[in-house]
Amino acid sequence: MMTISLSDAGKRFNRDWIFRHINYNFEAGQSYAIIGPNGSGKSTLLLALSSSLMLNEGNVQYSINNVQCSAEKAYQNVSICAPYLEVIEEMTLKEFLEFHNGFKPFLPGITTDLIINAVGLEKAVNKQIRYYSSGMKQRVKLAQCIFSDTAIVLLDEPCTNLDTAGVELYHSLINDYCKTRLVVVSSNDEVEYKFCEKRINISDYKK
């Protein structure tokens, strides 16, 4: 079981503080929503939780079964889906998933074929991803994130470019594969985080 603890966490760009003095514990089996207006720092906080962005003050700690884990190794337990993260468009879907599985294995019992069918892309399996629509690419991003065998699932605007069926798929994947994991959703659209038990308003941490 993995947890993330923020202690007096703050991040700034140049002289502008994005957030300050966040003290918060994120626990396994819980789902959290980071909410706030556009440009308020939701994605910045999510990246700080992923250990890919350093804080300017305070610290972030990771622990597995109450044993502290270094930030340098935390990435092994984190998967993320975000609009600014790209897939390898020169690959077919099957090639991409098999490549991804090589460095971040899928959940136990999950196969490439199962993932392809689960996200409804079996008819496009032999197409290069660059020929996919934006909604299809978003399904691929969700797949590589949710089906990775990680304790922490970070989702930044996860329904970007998804139609109604895609949004329903997203909620189905969360329900089926994320119940025991630590899930954090960064969004200002309640459709994307309506299942989250806890809400963190980034605007509360601007001073």
C-alpha positions, 0 to 999 in steps of 0.5 A: 500500500502506497501513500504520498505525504506533502509537508508545507509544500510550495512551488513557484515559477520565477517570483510567482507562487503557484501554491504554498503550505500544502500539508496533505496525505494521499492514501491507497484505496482513496480517490482525490480531485485537485480542482480550481480554475484554468491556470491555477496550478492543478497540473503543477501539483499533479506533477509534483505528486508524480516526483517529476517536478521539484518543490521550492519549499517543503517536501513530498514523501512516498511510503510503501507499507509504511516504509519510506521510498525515495522520490528517485524510485517513486516513478516506478510506482506511478502512472500518469495520463495527461494532455501534454504527454504524447504516445509514439505515433509511428507505432501501431497500438499493439507495438506501442503497448508491448513497448510500454509493457517492457519498462512499465509492466501491466497489471497481473493477468492483463494482456495486450489483446485484453487492453485493446478490446477493453478500450474498443480499438480492436478495429484500429490495432494495425494502424499507426497511432498517428492516424488515430482521431484525438479521441482514440489517442486519448483512449490509448493514453488512458490504457497505458496509464490505468493498465500499468501495474502501479500503486498510484494513478495520476489523471490530468483532464482525463476525458480530453477529446472523449465523446460520451462513449469515451467518458463512460469507458473512462469511468468503467476503467476506473471502477474496474481497475482502480479501486485499491489504488491511489487515484488523483484527478486534476480537473475543473470538470466534475464529469472527470472527478465525480467519483472522487471521495476527496476534493482539494481546491488549489485556490486555497493554497495561494498564500 
